[in-house]
Amino acid sequence: MLARARPELAAFRAYVSARGSGVDAPIRLNANESPWAGNGVSEGWNRYPEPQPSALRERLAALYGVARDRLWIGRGSDEAIDLLLRGFCRAGRDNIVTSSPTFGMYRVGAQLQGALYRELPLDENADFALDPEALLALTDADTKLVVVCSPNNPTGTLHHDALEFLAERLDGRALLVVDEAYIEFAGVPSAVALIDRHENIAVLRTLSKAHALASARIGALIAQADIAAFIGRIAAPYPLPSPCVELALNALDANALHVAEARIATLVAERSRVERSLASLSGVVRVWPSSANFLLARFDDAAAAHERAMRAGIVVRDVSNAAGLENCLRITIGAREENDALLGALRRTPALAVTRVHSARPLEACESAAPGVGGAP
Ligand SMILES: *Cc1c(COP(=O)(O)O)cnc(C)c1O
């Protein structure tokens, strides 16, 4: 698959950092670091980190059940998305193919790289199911990446059934990138198991969601070893700050993994409860089934529902501007009391009568009229 990367990068020589050179000794005078650790920092943090810290590699390889050389760890899966686009797509020529609605960073990364962006609209009336043939129909000789987010953000839809078929049909042509940011909530096996049989699959994993570590920015790309190594070559020399690596190691010890597992179970149970409660509210038109830690819901008037939540001190994601998601909000599943607070805020207003009036008005009028809505009993 590496043959499909940008040809001008074939002979690309990565920057050789002091720590990445493989040459080391007890007295380090090769990286212009301070010989002393600073105030409040751990031993060794005055030094540049290992480019891919071995302890973290080992832990993540075990967690994901993959060989260490198939793993590249970066600053969240966002960085892996960016580097895949940069490494594979010739600006102004190559394209990436994905579905819509989906995670916004694929488009952002494509735009930054000058890659062309093609999207297959998913049908809300088919629960946003992915038709793999229709997705393939968007590919051509200049397609380098086909991105499937599964479970998909913001719809919550699982697309894992389509993956093996897509990988087969894209064999030798394009890399199938499977974004599994929410896989822990889906109860299905990861696509990493497919990499043995299909060398054109790359899987993105993250510690940001199920492992409760969004602030540390740790994500991983899992692919055939030559692709993982290639992404490492084009990445920044020291992508992983030592304090973040320490936090990640803490999040991956046996006890923390146990806690994470219990929390995932709690969130999955809450997802069912919130889904049922939401669906029963007047003013809620539809709640789609979700395999992630959020729900996509359509309201009579999403702006009014958003405003009501805000008045109760709760922010949810307004995705109503995305094509096909008119009047939709994406609601993260929180702790039980947070979910109850949201359901209470949405229940309190006699929604049908009030929101119908507002939905007929332009946004400006709706916003300025909102205080009256919140004040209603
Ligand atoms: C949150 C999210 C990410 C970003 O993960 P990071 O590892 O925090 O960069 C990637 N993909 C999808 C679909 C997401 O929703």
Residues whose N, C-alpha, C, O or C-beta is under 5 A from the ligand:
A	BS01	LIG	R75 G76 S77 D78 F103 C149 N153 D179 A181 T206 S208 I218 G219
